[in-house]
Amino acid sequence: MIPCTGTWQSAPGEVTKAVQHALSVGYKHIDAAYCYANEDEVGAGIAAALKSGAIKREDLFVTTKLWCTYHTRVEEALDKSLKSLGLDYVDLYLMHWPVAMNPHGNHEKFPKLPDGSRDLSLDRPHIDTYLDMEKLLQTGRVKAIGVCNYSVRYLKALLPKVSVMPAVNQIENHPQLPQWEVVEFCKSKGIHVTAYSPLGSTGSPLMELPEVKAVAGKHKTSAGTILLSYHGMTLHVHFYDHFLITQVARGISVLAKSVTPARIEQNRIIVQLDETDMSALNKISQLAPKRYVYPEFGVDFGFPDKQGGIVVV
Ligand SMILES: NC(=O)c1ccc[n+]([C@@H]2O[C@H](COP(=O)([O-])OP(=O)(O)OC[C@H]3O[C@@H](n4cnc5c(N)ncnc54)[C@H](OP(=O)(O)O)[C@@H]3O)[C@@H](O)[C@H]2O)c1
C-alpha cells in the first residue's frame, strides 16, 4: 500500500512542514484540494522535498480537486491549482462534490443565498463537469481523472455518458461507515476506491471506539493503526503450488491526515487483520453507523444513510 497523507483542515504554517516530513519518511501520495485553501503551502512542502532529494517528481503522486464554484470553469480551476502547487501536472484530478455552486455568488468558495442556504447552480449537471474534466487529459496536465462523494445512484447516472471511466471514487470510509454498496459497485466497474476520514476526521473520534481498541489490544498496536489497516491489506496465501493473493481487508487505499510528525510516521504502519478482526470491526456500523463529513449542500447525494434534500439525480 502506498502511504498517502491528507491536507484538509491544516492550520496555516503547519502543512508545508507536514508535507515535507511525510515525503521525507516515505509517503508518496499527497491529497490536496482547491477548497482547502492551502495548495500553495502544500506546493511549498513538495518543492522542499523535491529539492532535498527526498523524492523525485516521477515517484510522487499528487491529487487535487475541482471545487464546486468552478464546475463551469474546469480549466481555469486546474490552472489555479497547478500554479499554487508549483507543478506542471497532477497525477489525479477529482471532482470534489457532484454539485455546482454559483460561480458569481457572494463568496468565491462558499456562496450563500439570503436565507443562509448554499447558492447552488442546479442547472449545471455534474455529468457536463466530468465531460469537461475528460478534455483535460489531452493537455497532459492531469494524468487521470476521477470523482469524490459519488453514490451508486450518481455513478449509474454518470457512467453511461463518459468516454473515460473515473479512475477513483474518493469517499468517506471507516468501520462506522463501510459503504459496502458503493465500494462493491466501484469494484465491479474497475473504479479504485480511496477512503477519506479513516479516523473519523477532526480529533480522530473512531480511535475511542471500544471495538477498535479491543482489536488494537489483541495486536498490541494503536487504534489508529487498526483503522488504517481495515482498508488495504492483502494476504499472500500459499495454496498448493500457486500463490493466491487474498484481500483480507477491503482492498481500498486510505488517506489519513496529520500535521504531527510522530503521527505521520505512525500512520505508515499497518498490521495484518484476520477475519475475526474484520468481523468485529464490521459490526460497528450495524450498531452505530455515522457519517462525519456531510457539508450542508441541501442535496440528496444518494447515500442510503443520508436521505433528504433536493433530488437532482
Ligand atoms: N474528498 C473529500 O470530500 C474529502 C473529505 C474529507 C477528507 N478528505 C481527505 O482525506 C484526508 C483525511 O481525512 P480527515 O482529515 O477528514 O480525517 P482523518 O484523517 O480521519 O483524521 C484527522 C484527525 O486525526 C488526527 N490524527 C491523525 N493521525 C493520528 C494518530 N496517529 N493518532 C491520533 N490522532 C491522529 C489528526 O490530528 P493532527 O493533524 O493534529 O495530528 C486530525 O485531527 C483529508 O485531509 C483530505 O485530504 C477528502
The ligand as an SDF file (V2000), in Angstrom:
LIG
                    3D

 48 52  0  0  0  0  0  0  0  0999 V2000
  -12.8940   14.2180   -0.9820 N   0  0  0  0  0  0  0  0  0  0  0  0
  -13.4490   14.7180    0.0810 C   0  0  0  0  0  0  0  0  0  0  0  0
  -14.5890   15.2340    0.0580 O   0  0  0  0  0  0  0  0  0  0  0  0
  -12.6870   14.6620    1.3860 C   0  0  0  0  0  0  0  0  0  0  0  0
  -13.3670   14.9410    2.5900 C   0  0  0  0  0  0  0  0  0  0  0  0
  -12.6680   14.8360    3.7800 C   0  0  0  0  0  0  0  0  0  0  0  0
  -11.3180   14.4850    3.7710 C   0  0  0  0  0  0  0  0  0  0  0  0
  -10.6680   14.2600    2.5810 N   0  0  0  0  0  0  0  0  0  0  0  0
   -9.2120   13.9420    2.5440 C   0  0  0  0  0  0  0  0  0  0  0  0
   -8.9310   12.9050    3.4590 O   0  0  0  0  0  0  0  0  0  0  0  0
   -7.9490   13.3410    4.4040 C   0  0  0  0  0  0  0  0  0  0  0  0
   -8.1730   12.6400    5.7440 C   0  0  0  0  0  0  0  0  0  0  0  0
   -9.4380   12.9210    6.2830 O   0  0  0  0  0  0  0  0  0  0  0  0
   -9.6770   13.9050    7.5330 P   0  0  0  0  0  0  0  0  0  0  0  0
   -8.6140   14.9340    7.5660 O   0  0  0  0  0  0  0  0  0  0  0  0
  -11.1050   14.3170    7.4610 O   0  0  0  0  0  0  0  0  0  0  0  0
   -9.6150   12.9900    8.8000 O   0  0  0  0  0  0  0  0  0  0  0  0
   -8.7730   11.7820    9.4540 P   0  0  0  0  0  0  0  0  0  0  0  0
   -7.5320   11.5250    8.6870 O   0  0  0  0  0  0  0  0  0  0  0  0
   -9.7480   10.7010    9.7020 O   0  0  0  0  0  0  0  0  0  0  0  0
   -8.4250   12.4120   10.8740 O   0  0  0  0  0  0  0  0  0  0  0  0
   -7.6080   13.5310   11.0380 C   0  0  0  0  0  0  0  0  0  0  0  0
   -7.5300   13.8130   12.5270 C   0  0  0  0  0  0  0  0  0  0  0  0
   -6.9000   12.7020   13.1880 O   0  0  0  0  0  0  0  0  0  0  0  0
   -5.7400   13.1630   13.8880 C   0  0  0  0  0  0  0  0  0  0  0  0
   -4.7290   12.0760   13.7720 N   0  0  0  0  0  0  0  0  0  0  0  0
   -4.0940   11.6820   12.6570 C   0  0  0  0  0  0  0  0  0  0  0  0
   -3.2770   10.6380   12.9130 N   0  0  0  0  0  0  0  0  0  0  0  0
   -3.4140   10.3650   14.2390 C   0  0  0  0  0  0  0  0  0  0  0  0
   -2.8270    9.4070   15.1090 C   0  0  0  0  0  0  0  0  0  0  0  0
   -1.9450    8.5040   14.6510 N   0  0  0  0  0  0  0  0  0  0  0  0
   -3.1850    9.4170   16.4120 N   0  0  0  0  0  0  0  0  0  0  0  0
   -4.1050   10.3130   16.8830 C   0  0  0  0  0  0  0  0  0  0  0  0
   -4.6980   11.2460   16.0940 N   0  0  0  0  0  0  0  0  0  0  0  0
   -4.3460   11.2740   14.7850 C   0  0  0  0  0  0  0  0  0  0  0  0
   -5.3200   14.4510   13.2150 C   0  0  0  0  0  0  0  0  0  0  0  0
   -4.6450   15.2930   14.1220 O   0  0  0  0  0  0  0  0  0  0  0  0
   -3.2930   16.1260   13.8000 P   0  0  0  0  0  0  0  0  0  0  0  0
   -3.3410   16.5700   12.3510 O   0  0  0  0  0  0  0  0  0  0  0  0
   -3.3940   17.2650   14.7460 O   0  0  0  0  0  0  0  0  0  0  0  0
   -2.1310   15.2190   14.0920 O   0  0  0  0  0  0  0  0  0  0  0  0
   -6.6960   15.0340   12.8450 C   0  0  0  0  0  0  0  0  0  0  0  0
   -7.2980   15.6580   13.9740 O   0  0  0  0  0  0  0  0  0  0  0  0
   -8.1490   14.8620    4.4280 C   0  0  0  0  0  0  0  0  0  0  0  0
   -7.0710   15.5500    4.9810 O   0  0  0  0  0  0  0  0  0  0  0  0
   -8.3610   15.1370    2.9670 C   0  0  0  0  0  0  0  0  0  0  0  0
   -7.1110   15.1580    2.2730 O   0  0  0  0  0  0  0  0  0  0  0  0
  -11.3390   14.3170    1.4000 C   0  0  0  0  0  0  0  0  0  0  0  0
  1  2  1  0
  2  3  2  0
  2  4  1  0
  4  5  1  0
  4 48  2  0
  5  6  2  0
  6  7  1  0
  7  8  2  0
  8  9  1  0
  8 48  1  0
  9 10  1  0
  9 46  1  0
 10 11  1  0
 11 12  1  0
 11 44  1  0
 12 13  1  0
 13 14  1  0
 14 15  2  0
 14 16  1  0
 14 17  1  0
 17 18  1  0
 18 19  2  0
 18 20  1  0
 18 21  1  0
 21 22  1  0
 22 23  1  0
 23 24  1  0
 23 42  1  0
 24 25  1  0
 25 26  1  0
 25 36  1  0
 26 27  1  0
 26 35  1  0
 27 28  2  0
 28 29  1  0
 29 30  1  0
 29 35  2  0
 30 31  1  0
 30 32  2  0
 32 33  1  0
 33 34  2  0
 34 35  1  0
 36 37  1  0
 36 42  1  0
 37 38  1  0
 38 39  2  0
 38 40  1  0
 38 41  1  0
 42 43  1  0
 44 45  1  0
 44 46  1  0
 46 47  1  0
M  CHG  2   8   1  16  -1
M  END
$$$$
